[in-house]
Amino acid sequence: MRHVLLSTFLLFSFLPGQEATASKIYWNSLSTDVNVGVPLADDESLKGGRIQIRVSFNAGKSFSDLGDPFFIEKRDIDDLKEISIQDNVFESMPGFKEGGEAHFIAEIWDKAGNSILGEVSDSVLTIDETIPTIVSLMVTSSNSLDPSLAMPADSLTFDLIASEPIDPPLFEINGDDFAAVGFEKSWKTIYPAEEADDGPITFEIRFNDIAQNPGEPVTTTSDKKIITKDGTIPELDNIILFTSNQYDTSLAVKGDSVFLQFTASEPVRDLNVTLDHNEAIRKSEDSLTFTFFHVFTESDTEGVIPMAIEFNDMAGNVGELVDETSDDSEITYDMTPPAAFKVETVGSFQGKQKELIDDVSPDSPDSTGLGTSGSIGLSSIPDLYIMITAGVLVLFCLIIWISWFKIFSKAGQAGWKALVPFFNIFVFTKI
């Protein structure tokens, strides 16, 4: 509600024992009326009288009536008569202007018409309806790596410069109120980042000038900069080791490379990766996935190689040292050859004859595969040819026997006599 309370005490010569006290008050953008307090003596003749308030905007050189007279009632006698003048009446007075000063005086009449003019009030009403503004608001983080981030150990400094002198502003940061220190136009407060939750740090600054004109609450910095609280420790996941060894990717020999791949939970910096106590080389970086490698030399130590990953996030939070893979896999570096030995047993094995015909090149001078001699040895005759030859011989003997059988049958002899020649051969052989 727009309101200002102004009590101007007019001191009269007939009120002994009272002393004037100086004070400074303001007419601001929220003011709706002027309240003037006029002390009335214990005098019954004042009942039915009137009071006229007058105002001066030229340091008391001349006064003008401020509104209409106010009548005195019985209850006002021997008390402080409070008179209220509306803002439209006050602001329409000649001489009213921004920065001006209003001096007040009052004249009192009793019922009979006798009057007395009081002294000028010690209270001076200063006109100030100008709304204060923020000329500059800067927020800086003590984080040495990135001024737009803050770790729990960091602090934020708010520096405010107003367009005119203001009362101490109130800083509401992440829901908590913080007092400011400063003077007139320049004010400052320091906010410990550990008070904030992770994420953008929000704030609202409320302020009034000396005349209690309220400024527009401020929620952004002059450069629109946002500071983010980061108190989360970074982590690594999907940590795997493998080598370029063509026989087993968990083993390595001299000249092989070992690869270390992992994925970070957030952007990280200050990566220090060692493989077998050697600083690894960054091979690739895809978003949050990193690959490092090391080429084994004779200076590397044999056995299971140690690994270590040191890292920080962008705000400087230190990640936990990583010295093992996600699946507990390991890489073994082996430079030791098998034990020395000598071949002791040498033998020969007689197996099946191999077919040589298919091995003869079609582009050779003799496409038949017989070579320059035009023939091949018996040892090169394949088994299939031998079987075919034997079959032909058996078939030939069968044809001869059948022929003899037919001849004897036509001669009127028994068919079995065709076997007599074979029996004779058998008998003679036995003899």
VOPA-436727 format. One record per residue (C-alpha): residue number from 0; residue in one letter; x, z, y. Coordinates in nm, 2 decimals, decimal comma, padded with zeros to 4 digits. Each point is the difference from the previous one (the first is absolute). Layout:
// VOPA-436727
[NUM; 'A'; [X; Z; Y]] ...
This chain:
// VOPA-436727
[0; 'M'; [00,00; 00,00; 00,00]] [1; 'R'; [00,14; -00,10; 00,34]] [2; 'H'; [00,03; 00,32; 00,21]] [3; 'V'; [00,23; 00,18; 00,25]] [4; 'L'; [-00,05; 00,35; 00,13]] [5; 'L'; [00,10; 00,05; 00,36]] [6; 'S'; [-00,05; 00,35; 00,16]] [7; 'T'; [00,09; 00,00; 00,37]] [8; 'F'; [-00,02; 00,35; 00,15]] [9; 'L'; [-00,07; 00,00; 00,36]] [10; 'L'; [00,12; 00,32; 00,16]] [11; 'F'; [-00,18; 00,14; 00,30]] [12; 'S'; [00,12; 00,25; 00,25]] [13; 'F'; [-00,29; 00,23; -00,08]] [14; 'L'; [00,13; 00,03; -00,37]] [15; 'P'; [00,28; 00,25; 00,04]] [16; 'G'; [00,25; 00,06; -00,28]] [17; 'Q'; [00,00; -00,35; -00,15]] [18; 'E'; [00,31; -00,22; 00,01]] [19; 'A'; [00,03; -00,38; -00,05]] [20; 'T'; [00,17; -00,13; -00,31]] [21; 'A'; [00,13; -00,36; -00,01]] [22; 'S'; [-00,07; -00,22; -00,29]] [23; 'K'; [00,01; -00,37; -00,08]] [24; 'I'; [-00,27; -00,18; -00,20]] [25; 'Y'; [-00,08; -00,36; -00,08]] [26; 'W'; [-00,29; -00,24; 00,02]] [27; 'N'; [00,07; -00,23; -00,30]] [28; 'S'; [-00,16; -00,28; -00,19]] [29; 'L'; [-00,22; 00,24; -00,20]] [30; 'S'; [-00,13; 00,20; 00,30]] [31; 'T'; [-00,38; -00,01; 00,05]] [32; 'D'; [-00,05; 00,25; 00,29]] [33; 'V'; [00,18; 00,24; 00,24]] [34; 'N'; [-00,09; 00,37; -00,02]] [35; 'V'; [00,06; 00,20; 00,31]] [36; 'G'; [-00,03; 00,38; -00,01]] [37; 'V'; [-00,11; 00,16; 00,33]] [38; 'P'; [00,01; 00,39; 00,01]] [39; 'L'; [-00,31; 00,15; 00,18]] [40; 'A'; [-00,01; 00,34; 00,16]] [41; 'D'; [-00,26; 00,27; -00,08]] [42; 'D'; [-00,22; -00,10; 00,29]] [43; 'E'; [-00,37; -00,03; -00,04]] [44; 'S'; [-00,02; -00,24; 00,30]] [45; 'L'; [00,18; -00,26; -00,21]] [46; 'K'; [-00,31; -00,03; -00,22]] [47; 'G'; [-00,17; -00,33; 00,09]] [48; 'G'; [00,32; -00,12; 00,17]] [49; 'R'; [00,21; -00,31; -00,09]] [50; 'I'; [00,35; -00,11; -00,08]] [51; 'Q'; [00,17; -00,33; 00,10]] [52; 'I'; [00,31; -00,11; -00,18]] [53; 'R'; [00,24; -00,22; 00,19]] [54; 'V'; [00,30; -00,20; -00,12]] [55; 'S'; [00,31; -00,14; 00,17]] [56; 'F'; [00,23; -00,28; -00,13]] [57; 'N'; [00,25; 00,02; 00,29]] [58; 'A'; [00,16; 00,34; -00,06]] [59; 'G'; [-00,28; 00,19; 00,18]] [60; 'K'; [00,01; -00,19; 00,33]] [61; 'S'; [-00,37; -00,09; -00,03]] [62; 'F'; [-00,28; 00,10; -00,24]] [63; 'S'; [-00,31; -00,18; -00,11]] [64; 'D'; [-00,31; 00,14; -00,16]] [65; 'L'; [00,01; -00,03; -00,38]] [66; 'G'; [-00,36; -00,06; -00,11]] [67; 'D'; [-00,30; 00,20; 00,13]] [68; 'P'; [-00,01; 00,37; 00,08]] [69; 'F'; [-00,07; 00,24; -00,28]] [70; 'F'; [-00,26; 00,28; 00,05]] [71; 'I'; [00,09; 00,37; -00,06]] [72; 'E'; [-00,22; 00,19; -00,23]] [73; 'K'; [-00,03; 00,38; -00,04]] [74; 'R'; [00,20; 00,00; -00,32]] [75; 'D'; [00,29; -00,17; 00,18]] [76; 'I'; [00,05; 00,29; 00,24]] [77; 'D'; [00,31; 00,22; -00,06]] [78; 'D'; [00,13; -00,25; -00,26]] [79; 'L'; [00,19; -00,33; -00,03]] [80; 'K'; [-00,23; -00,29; 00,07]] [81; 'E'; [00,11; -00,30; -00,22]] [82; 'I'; [-00,09; -00,33; 00,15]] [83; 'S'; [00,03; -00,33; -00,20]] [84; 'I'; [00,04; -00,34; 00,16]] [85; 'Q'; [-00,05; -00,31; -00,22]] [86; 'D'; [00,29; -00,25; -00,05]] [87; 'N'; [-00,19; -00,28; 00,17]] [88; 'V'; [-00,04; 00,20; 00,32]] [89; 'F'; [00,37; 00,12; 00,00]] [90; 'E'; [00,15; -00,34; -00,08]] [91; 'S'; [-00,21; -00,18; 00,27]] [92; 'M'; [00,14; 00,22; 00,27]] [93; 'P'; [00,21; -00,18; 00,27]] [94; 'G'; [00,37; 00,05; -00,08]] [95; 'F'; [-00,04; 00,05; -00,37]] [96; 'K'; [00,29; -00,18; -00,17]] [97; 'E'; [00,25; 00,02; -00,29]] [98; 'G'; [00,27; 00,25; 00,08]] [99; 'G'; [-00,20; 00,15; 00,29]] [100; 'E'; [-00,05; 00,38; 00,05]] [101; 'A'; [-00,33; 00,16; 00,08]] [102; 'H'; [-00,02; 00,32; 00,21]] [103; 'F'; [-00,33; 00,19; 00,01]] [104; 'I'; [-00,17; 00,23; 00,25]] [105; 'A'; [-00,35; 00,14; 00,02]] [106; 'E'; [-00,24; 00,11; 00,27]] [107; 'I'; [-00,27; 00,27; -00,07]] [108; 'W'; [-00,33; 00,05; 00,19]] [109; 'D'; [-00,22; 00,30; -00,04]] [110; 'K'; [-00,38; -00,02; 00,00]] [111; 'A'; [-00,01; 00,04; 00,38]] [112; 'G'; [00,24; -00,29; 00,06]] [113; 'N'; [00,32; 00,20; 00,08]] [114; 'S'; [00,30; -00,18; -00,15]] [115; 'I'; [00,36; 00,07; -00,09]] [116; 'L'; [00,27; -00,26; -00,09]] [117; 'G'; [00,23; 00,12; -00,27]] [118; 'E'; [00,37; -00,06; -00,03]] [119; 'V'; [00,14; -00,31; -00,19]] [120; 'S'; [00,03; 00,07; -00,37]] [121; 'D'; [00,35; 00,05; -00,14]] [122; 'S'; [-00,11; -00,21; -00,29]] [123; 'V'; [00,09; -00,37; 00,04]] [124; 'L'; [-00,16; -00,26; -00,22]] [125; 'T'; [00,24; -00,29; -00,08]] [126; 'I'; [-00,15; -00,33; -00,10]] [127; 'D'; [00,17; -00,15; -00,31]] [128; 'E'; [-00,21; -00,23; -00,21]] [129; 'T'; [00,28; -00,22; -00,12]] [130; 'I'; [00,02; -00,02; -00,38]] [131; 'P'; [00,36; 00,07; -00,13]] [132; 'T'; [00,16; -00,24; -00,24]] [133; 'I'; [00,30; -00,02; -00,22]] [134; 'V'; [00,28; -00,21; 00,14]] [135; 'S'; [00,21; 00,03; -00,31]] [136; 'L'; [-00,02; 00,16; -00,34]] [137; 'M'; [00,29; -00,03; -00,24]] [138; 'V'; [00,03; 00,15; -00,34]] [139; 'T'; [00,34; 00,00; -00,17]] [140; 'S'; [00,11; 00,12; -00,34]] [141; 'S'; [00,32; 00,18; -00,07]] [142; 'N'; [00,05; -00,21; -00,31]] [143; 'S'; [00,34; -00,16; 00,03]] [144; 'L'; [-00,07; -00,29; -00,24]] [145; 'D'; [-00,33; -00,13; 00,13]] [146; 'P'; [-00,17; 00,14; 00,32]] [147; 'S'; [-00,34; -00,12; -00,13]] [148; 'L'; [00,03; 00,24; -00,30]] [149; 'A'; [00,02; 00,38; -00,04]] [150; 'M'; [00,11; 00,22; -00,29]] [151; 'P'; [-00,12; 00,36; -00,03]] [152; 'A'; [00,32; 00,12; 00,16]] [153; 'D'; [-00,05; -00,23; 00,30]] [154; 'S'; [-00,18; 00,07; 00,33]] [155; 'L'; [-00,20; -00,21; 00,24]] [156; 'T'; [00,04; 00,03; 00,37]] [157; 'F'; [-00,30; -00,10; 00,23]] [158; 'D'; [00,10; -00,08; 00,36]] [159; 'L'; [-00,29; -00,04; 00,24]] [160; 'I'; [00,01; -00,11; 00,36]] [161; 'A'; [-00,33; 00,02; 00,20]] [162; 'S'; [-00,11; -00,19; 00,31]] [163; 'E'; [-00,03; 00,34; 00,19]] [164; 'P'; [00,06; 00,37; -00,06]] [165; 'I'; [-00,21; 00,12; -00,29]] [166; 'D'; [-00,06; 00,33; -00,17]] [167; 'P'; [00,19; 00,05; -00,33]] [168; 'P'; [-00,15; -00,26; -00,24]] [169; 'L'; [-00,12; 00,08; -00,34]] [170; 'F'; [00,16; -00,19; -00,29]] [171; 'E'; [-00,21; -00,03; -00,31]] [172; 'I'; [00,23; -00,13; -00,28]] [173; 'N'; [-00,13; -00,06; -00,35]] [174; 'G'; [-00,29; 00,24; 00,07]] [175; 'D'; [00,21; 00,28; 00,14]] [176; 'D'; [00,04; 00,10; 00,37]] [177; 'F'; [00,34; 00,03; 00,16]] [178; 'A'; [00,08; 00,12; 00,35]] [179; 'A'; [00,21; -00,20; 00,24]] [180; 'V'; [00,28; 00,10; 00,24]] [181; 'G'; [00,08; -00,16; 00,32]] [182; 'F'; [-00,09; -00,02; 00,37]] [183; 'E'; [-00,24; -00,20; 00,21]] [184; 'K'; [00,02; -00,35; -00,13]] [185; 'S'; [00,24; 00,03; -00,28]] [186; 'W'; [-00,08; 00,18; -00,33]] [187; 'K'; [00,14; 00,02; -00,35]] [188; 'T'; [-00,07; 00,14; -00,34]] [189; 'I'; [00,20; 00,00; -00,33]] [190; 'Y'; [-00,18; -00,03; -00,33]] [191; 'P'; [00,16; 00,09; -00,33]] [192; 'A'; [-00,06; -00,28; -00,25]] [193; 'E'; [-00,04; 00,24; -00,29]] [194; 'E'; [-00,34; 00,09; 00,14]] [195; 'A'; [-00,13; -00,35; -00,06]] [196; 'D'; [-00,13; -00,17; -00,32]] [197; 'D'; [00,16; -00,32; -00,12]] [198; 'G'; [-00,12; -00,30; 00,20]] [199; 'P'; [-00,04; -00,09; 00,37]] [200; 'I'; [00,02; 00,30; 00,23]] [201; 'T'; [-00,32; 00,00; 00,22]] [202; 'F'; [-00,04; 00,19; 00,33]] [203; 'E'; [-00,23; 00,04; 00,30]] [204; 'I'; [00,11; 00,13; 00,34]] [205; 'R'; [-00,26; 00,15; 00,23]] [206; 'F'; [00,09; 00,08; 00,36]] [207; 'N'; [-00,14; 00,09; 00,34]] [208; 'D'; [00,15; -00,03; 00,35]] [209; 'I'; [00,03; 00,30; 00,23]] [210; 'A'; [-00,35; -00,07; 00,13]] [211; 'Q'; [-00,13; 00,00; -00,36]] [212; 'N'; [-00,08; -00,36; -00,01]] [213; 'P'; [00,03; -00,09; -00,37]] [214; 'G'; [00,22; -00,28; -00,10]] [215; 'E'; [-00,09; -00,24; -00,28]] [216; 'P'; [00,12; 00,14; -00,34]] [217; 'V'; [00,31; -00,18; -00,12]] [218; 'T'; [00,04; -00,10; -00,37]] [219; 'T'; [00,28; -00,26; 00,02]] [220; 'T'; [00,34; -00,02; 00,15]] [221; 'S'; [00,09; -00,24; 00,28]] [222; 'D'; [00,19; -00,23; -00,23]] [223; 'K'; [-00,27; 00,03; -00,28]] [224; 'K'; [00,26; 00,14; -00,23]] [225; 'I'; [-00,11; 00,18; -00,31]] [226; 'I'; [00,21; 00,26; -00,17]] [227; 'T'; [-00,06; 00,05; -00,38]] [228; 'K'; [00,08; 00,32; -00,18]] [229; 'D'; [00,17; -00,06; -00,33]] [230; 'G'; [00,06; 00,31; -00,21]] [231; 'T'; [-00,02; -00,17; -00,34]] [232; 'I'; [00,31; -00,02; -00,21]] [233; 'P'; [00,06; -00,35; -00,12]] [234; 'E'; [00,01; -00,07; -00,38]] [235; 'L'; [00,13; -00,28; -00,23]] [236; 'D'; [-00,18; -00,14; -00,30]] [237; 'N'; [00,04; -00,26; -00,27]] [238; 'I'; [00,37; 00,06; -00,01]] [239; 'I'; [00,15; -00,23; -00,27]] [240; 'L'; [00,36; -00,09; -00,11]] [241; 'F'; [00,10; -00,32; -00,18]] [242; 'T'; [00,30; -00,22; -00,05]] [243; 'S'; [00,08; -00,37; -00,02]] [244; 'N'; [00,14; 00,04; -00,35]] [245; 'Q'; [-00,13; -00,29; -00,21]] [246; 'Y'; [-00,02; 00,21; -00,32]] [247; 'D'; [-00,14; 00,34; 00,12]] [248; 'T'; [-00,11; 00,08; 00,35]] [249; 'S'; [00,08; 00,37; -00,05]] [250; 'L'; [00,36; -00,08; -00,06]] [251; 'A'; [00,27; -00,16; 00,21]] [252; 'V'; [00,35; -00,13; -00,03]] [253; 'K'; [00,26; -00,10; 00,26]] [254; 'G'; [-00,15; -00,27; 00,23]] [255; 'D'; [-00,36; 00,10; -00,07]] [256; 'S'; [-00,22; 00,12; 00,29]] [257; 'V'; [-00,22; 00,31; 00,00]] [258; 'F'; [-00,32; -00,02; 00,20]] [259; 'L'; [-00,20; 00,30; 00,15]] [260; 'Q'; [-00,35; -00,07; 00,11]] [261; 'F'; [-00,25; 00,25; 00,16]] [262; 'T'; [-00,30; 00,02; 00,23]] [263; 'A'; [-00,03; 00,24; 00,29]] [264; 'S'; [-00,33; 00,18; 00,10]] [265; 'E'; [00,06; -00,09; 00,37]] [266; 'P'; [00,25; -00,18; 00,21]] [267; 'V'; [00,35; 00,16; -00,05]] [268; 'R'; [00,34; -00,02; 00,17]] [269; 'D'; [00,35; 00,13; -00,05]] [270; 'L'; [00,00; -00,12; -00,36]] [271; 'N'; [00,32; 00,10; -00,19]] [272; 'V'; [00,00; -00,13; -00,35]] [273; 'T'; [00,29; 00,06; -00,25]] [274; 'L'; [00,04; -00,14; -00,35]] [275; 'D'; [00,29; 00,14; -00,21]] [276; 'H'; [00,13; 00,17; 00,31]] [277; 'N'; [00,02; -00,34; 00,19]] [278; 'E'; [-00,20; -00,09; 00,30]] [279; 'A'; [-00,26; -00,25; -00,11]] [280; 'I'; [-00,08; -00,32; 00,18]] [281; 'R'; [-00,35; -00,07; 00,12]] [282; 'K'; [-00,13; -00,31; -00,17]] [283; 'S'; [-00,35; -00,03; 00,13]] [284; 'E'; [-00,28; 00,18; 00,18]] [285; 'D'; [-00,36; -00,09; -00,04]] [286; 'S'; [-00,23; 00,22; 00,20]] [287; 'L'; [00,06; 00,34; -00,15]] [288; 'T'; [00,19; -00,12; -00,31]] [289; 'F'; [00,38; 00,00; 00,00]] [290; 'T'; [00,26; -00,14; -00,24]] [291; 'F'; [00,36; 00,10; 00,00]] [292; 'F'; [00,28; -00,12; -00,23]] [293; 'H'; [00,36; 00,07; -00,10]] [294; 'V'; [00,25; -00,23; -00,19]] [295; 'F'; [00,20; 00,19; -00,27]] [296; 'T'; [00,38; -00,02; 00,02]] [297; 'E'; [00,29; 00,15; -00,19]] [298; 'S'; [00,00; 00,29; 00,25]] [299; 'D'; [-00,35; 00,12; -00,11]] [300; 'T'; [-00,03; 00,29; -00,24]] [301; 'E'; [-00,12; -00,07; -00,35]] [302; 'G'; [-00,31; 00,17; -00,13]] [303; 'V'; [-00,34; 00,08; 00,15]] [304; 'I'; [00,02; -00,09; 00,37]] [305; 'P'; [-00,12; 00,25; 00,26]] [306; 'M'; [-00,24; -00,11; 00,28]] [307; 'A'; [-00,11; 00,16; 00,32]] [308; 'I'; [-00,24; -00,10; 00,28]] [309; 'E'; [00,00; 00,18; 00,34]] [310; 'F'; [-00,26; -00,10; 00,26]] [311; 'N'; [-00,20; 00,11; 00,30]] [312; 'D'; [-00,33; -00,12; 00,14]] [313; 'M'; [-00,02; -00,15; 00,35]] [314; 'A'; [-00,06; 00,34; 00,16]] [315; 'G'; [00,30; 00,15; -00,17]] [316; 'N'; [-00,18; 00,20; -00,27]] [317; 'V'; [00,26; 00,03; -00,28]] [318; 'G'; [-00,10; -00,13; -00,34]] [319; 'E'; [00,09; 00,18; -00,32]] [320; 'L'; [00,32; -00,12; -00,16]] [321; 'V'; [-00,08; -00,24; -00,29]] [322; 'D'; [00,25; -00,01; -00,29]] [323; 'E'; [-00,22; -00,12; -00,29]] [324; 'T'; [-00,24; -00,28; -00,08]] [325; 'S'; [-00,37; 00,02; -00,03]] [326; 'D'; [00,01; -00,07; -00,38]] [327; 'D'; [00,33; 00,20; -00,06]] [328; 'S'; [00,17; -00,32; -00,09]] [329; 'E'; [00,38; -00,02; 00,03]] [330; 'I'; [00,27; -00,26; 00,02]] [331; 'T'; [00,32; 00,02; -00,21]] [332; 'Y'; [00,32; -00,17; 00,11]] [333; 'D'; [00,21; -00,11; -00,30]] [334; 'M'; [00,35; -00,15; 00,04]] [335; 'T'; [00,13; 00,10; -00,35]] [336; 'P'; [00,02; -00,29; -00,25]] [337; 'P'; [-00,07; 00,06; -00,37]] [338; 'A'; [00,28; 00,15; -00,22]] [339; 'A'; [00,28; -00,24; -00,11]] [340; 'F'; [-00,03; -00,15; -00,35]] [341; 'K'; [00,14; -00,28; -00,24]] [342; 'V'; [-00,19; -00,24; -00,23]] [343; 'E'; [00,09; 00,11; -00,36]] [344; 'T'; [-00,22; -00,20; -00,24]] [345; 'V'; [-00,02; -00,38; -00,01]] [346; 'G'; [-00,19; -00,19; -00,26]] [347; 'S'; [-00,16; -00,34; -00,09]] [348; 'F'; [-00,36; -00,05; -00,10]] [349; 'Q'; [-00,13; -00,31; -00,20]] [350; 'G'; [-00,35; -00,07; 00,12]] [351; 'K'; [-00,24; -00,30; -00,02]] [352; 'Q'; [00,13; -00,34; 00,11]] [353; 'K'; [-00,09; -00,07; 00,36]] [354; 'E'; [-00,16; -00,32; 00,10]] [355; 'L'; [00,25; -00,20; 00,20]] [356; 'I'; [-00,21; -00,31; 00,06]] [357; 'D'; [-00,19; 00,16; 00,29]] [358; 'D'; [00,33; 00,11; 00,15]] [359; 'V'; [00,13; -00,36; 00,04]] [360; 'S'; [-00,04; -00,11; 00,36]] [361; 'P'; [-00,23; -00,31; 00,04]] [362; 'D'; [00,25; -00,12; 00,26]] [363; 'S'; [00,29; -00,01; -00,25]] [364; 'P'; [00,14; -00,34; -00,10]] [365; 'D'; [-00,16; 00,03; -00,35]] [366; 'S'; [-00,36; 00,11; 00,05]] [367; 'T'; [-00,05; 00,03; -00,38]] [368; 'G'; [00,22; 00,32; 00,01]] [369; 'L'; [00,25; -00,14; -00,25]] [370; 'G'; [00,29; 00,01; 00,23]] [371; 'T'; [00,28; -00,26; 00,01]] [372; 'S'; [00,05; 00,02; -00,37]] [373; 'G'; [-00,35; -00,12; -00,07]] [374; 'S'; [-00,08; 00,28; -00,25]] [375; 'I'; [-00,06; 00,37; -00,04]] [376; 'G'; [00,12; 00,23; -00,28]] [377; 'L'; [-00,21; 00,14; -00,27]] [378; 'S'; [00,01; 00,34; 00,15]] [379; 'S'; [-00,19; -00,14; 00,30]] [380; 'I'; [-00,30; -00,13; -00,21]] [381; 'P'; [-00,30; 00,22; 00,07]] [382; 'D'; [-00,20; 00,18; -00,27]] [383; 'L'; [-00,30; -00,21; 00,07]] [384; 'Y'; [00,18; -00,32; -00,11]] [385; 'I'; [00,12; 00,16; -00,32]] [386; 'M'; [-00,36; 00,10; -00,09]] [387; 'I'; [-00,12; -00,35; 00,07]] [388; 'T'; [00,26; -00,16; -00,23]] [389; 'A'; [-00,08; 00,24; -00,28]] [390; 'G'; [-00,37; -00,08; 00,03]] [391; 'V'; [00,07; -00,37; -00,02]] [392; 'L'; [00,20; 00,04; -00,32]] [393; 'V'; [-00,27; 00,21; -00,17]] [394; 'L'; [-00,26; -00,26; 00,10]] [395; 'F'; [00,21; -00,27; -00,14]] [396; 'C'; [00,04; 00,17; -00,34]] [397; 'L'; [-00,38; 00,06; -00,01]] [398; 'I'; [-00,07; -00,36; 00,05]] [399; 'I'; [00,24; -00,11; -00,28]] [400; 'W'; [-00,16; 00,25; -00,24]] [401; 'I'; [-00,35; -00,12; 00,08]] [402; 'S'; [00,11; -00,36; -00,05]] [403; 'W'; [00,13; 00,08; -00,35]] [404; 'F'; [-00,31; 00,19; -00,09]] [405; 'K'; [-00,21; -00,31; 00,08]] [406; 'I'; [00,23; -00,23; -00,20]] [407; 'F'; [-00,03; 00,22; -00,32]] [408; 'S'; [-00,38; 00,03; 00,04]] [409; 'K'; [-00,05; -00,37; 00,01]] [410; 'A'; [00,22; -00,04; -00,32]] [411; 'G'; [-00,25; 00,22; -00,19]] [412; 'Q'; [00,23; 00,29; -00,02]] [413; 'A'; [-00,08; 00,35; 00,11]] [414; 'G'; [00,07; 00,07; 00,36]] [415; 'W'; [00,23; 00,30; -00,09]] [416; 'K'; [00,25; -00,24; -00,15]] [417; 'A'; [00,09; -00,09; 00,35]] [418; 'L'; [00,18; 00,33; 00,01]] [419; 'V'; [00,21; -00,08; -00,30]] [420; 'P'; [00,29; -00,14; 00,20]] [421; 'F'; [00,01; 00,33; 00,20]] [422; 'F'; [00,00; 00,20; -00,32]] [423; 'N'; [00,28; -00,20; -00,14]] [424; 'I'; [00,21; 00,05; 00,31]] [425; 'F'; [-00,07; 00,37; -00,03]] [426; 'V'; [00,09; 00,02; -00,37]] [427; 'F'; [00,32; -00,20; 00,04]] [428; 'T'; [00,10; 00,22; 00,29]] [429; 'K'; [-00,04; 00,31; -00,22]] [430; 'I'; [00,21; -00,15; -00,28]] 
